[in-house]
């Protein structure tokens, strides 16, 4: 699942992260990534900084979401003796 609003340098990375999520979540997260990218791009007043601001915001949101979602839950812990 590849975001359509994404810098070409981030496309493979974003796709790899999104693919670690359950299939039901992938489309929703992809749309959220594109939305975050576009919102940050549009809200940055400086033309020179627009792309960087959009990349930083969308990539940070994606990274944090995937980290939280893929974090092992206590019930997943196994104890061996």
VOPAGU-2260 file (C-alpha; in pm, 1 decimal, decimal comma):
REM VOPAGU-2260
SITE   aa  ch    i         X         Y         Z
SITE  UNK   A    0       0,0       0,0       0,0
SITE  UNK   A    1     179,1     314,1    -119,4
SITE  UNK   A    2      72,7     665,5     -22,1
SITE  UNK   A    3       6,2     893,6    -319,0
SITE  UNK   A    4     102,3    1212,7    -131,5
SITE  UNK   A    5     456,9    1127,2     -46,7
SITE  UNK   A    6     805,3    1241,4    -137,5
SITE  UNK   A    7     966,2     988,1    -370,7
SITE  UNK   A    8    1254,8     937,8    -126,6
SITE  UNK   A    9    1008,9     831,0     145,5
SITE  UNK   A   10     789,8     603,9     -64,7
SITE  UNK   A   11     970,3     274,0      -3,7
SITE  UNK   A   12    1017,9     345,6     368,8
SITE  UNK   A   13     651,8     440,3     419,5
SITE  UNK   A   14     535,4     136,7     224,0
SITE  UNK   A   15     753,4     -94,3     435,3
SITE  UNK   A   16     615,4      49,7     760,6
SITE  UNK   A   17     254,1      40,6     646,3
SITE  UNK   A   18     293,8    -320,5     534,2
SITE  UNK   A   19     378,6    -423,0     894,3
SITE  UNK   A   20      23,4    -332,9     997,1
SITE  UNK   A   21    -280,6    -558,7     968,6
SITE  UNK   A   22    -444,5    -537,5     623,0
SITE  UNK   A   23    -758,8    -375,8     767,1
SITE  UNK   A   24    -551,2     -84,0     897,6
SITE  UNK   A   25    -323,8     -33,4     598,7
SITE  UNK   A   26    -561,0     168,0     380,7
SITE  UNK   A   27    -671,8     387,8     670,2
SITE  UNK   A   28    -311,3     460,2     772,2
SITE  UNK   A   29    -214,7     528,8     412,2
SITE  UNK   A   30    -491,8     788,5     381,5
SITE  UNK   A   31    -394,0     942,0     716,6
SITE  UNK   A   32     -32,6     968,8     597,3
SITE  UNK   A   33    -141,0    1149,6     280,7
SITE  UNK   A   34    -365,9    1381,3     481,3
SITE  UNK   A   35     -87,9    1467,9     726,7
SITE  UNK   A   36     151,8    1534,5     439,0
SITE  UNK   A   37     -93,2    1764,3     258,5
SITE  UNK   A   38    -198,4    1952,7     574,0
SITE  UNK   A   39     161,9    2022,9     674,0
SITE  UNK   A   40     251,7    2120,1     316,9
SITE  UNK   A   41     -40,6    2363,0     293,5
SITE  UNK   A   42      12,4    2515,9     636,7
SITE  UNK   A   43     383,2    2594,4     590,3
SITE  UNK   A   44     405,9    2959,0     479,2
SITE  UNK   A   45     754,6    2936,1     332,1
SITE  UNK   A   46     765,7    2785,7     -17,7
SITE  UNK   A   47    1117,3    2659,2      45,2
SITE  UNK   A   48    1017,3    2473,6     363,9
SITE  UNK   A   49     686,6    2322,7     248,0
SITE  UNK   A   50     819,7    1986,4     134,1
SITE  UNK   A   51    1044,1    1939,2     438,1
SITE  UNK   A   52     764,1    2026,4     679,2
SITE  UNK   A   53     527,1    1787,0     504,3
SITE  UNK   A   54     778,2    1501,3     504,4
SITE  UNK   A   55     870,2    1554,1     869,3
SITE  UNK   A   56     508,2    1565,3     988,6
SITE  UNK   A   57     378,3    1269,7     786,9
SITE  UNK   A   58     681,9    1049,7     854,9
SITE  UNK   A   59     682,9    1127,4    1228,0
SITE  UNK   A   60     312,8    1047,9    1261,4
SITE  UNK   A   61     353,8     724,4    1068,9
SITE  UNK   A   62     660,2     613,4    1262,2
SITE  UNK   A   63     499,9     681,8    1601,5
SITE  UNK   A   64     173,8     513,0    1506,9
SITE  UNK   A   65     347,7     198,8    1380,1
SITE  UNK   A   66     573,3     185,7    1687,9
SITE  UNK   A   67     271,3     209,5    1920,0
SITE  UNK   A   68      65,2     -37,7    1721,3
SITE  UNK   A   69     340,3    -297,6    1687,3
SITE  UNK   A   70     457,0    -267,1    2047,3
SITE  UNK   A   71     430,1    -604,9    2219,5
SITE  UNK   A   72     144,6    -626,4    2466,5
SITE  UNK   A   73     191,8    -775,0    2810,7
SITE  UNK   A   74     -15,3   -1075,6    2706,5
SITE  UNK   A   75     240,7   -1141,5    2430,5
SITE  UNK   A   76     523,6   -1173,1    2678,4
SITE  UNK   A   77     653,6   -1519,4    2737,7
SITE  UNK   A   78     855,0   -1621,8    3035,9
SITE  UNK   A   79    1094,4   -1908,3    3018,1
SITE  UNK   A   80    1280,9   -2062,8    3302,7
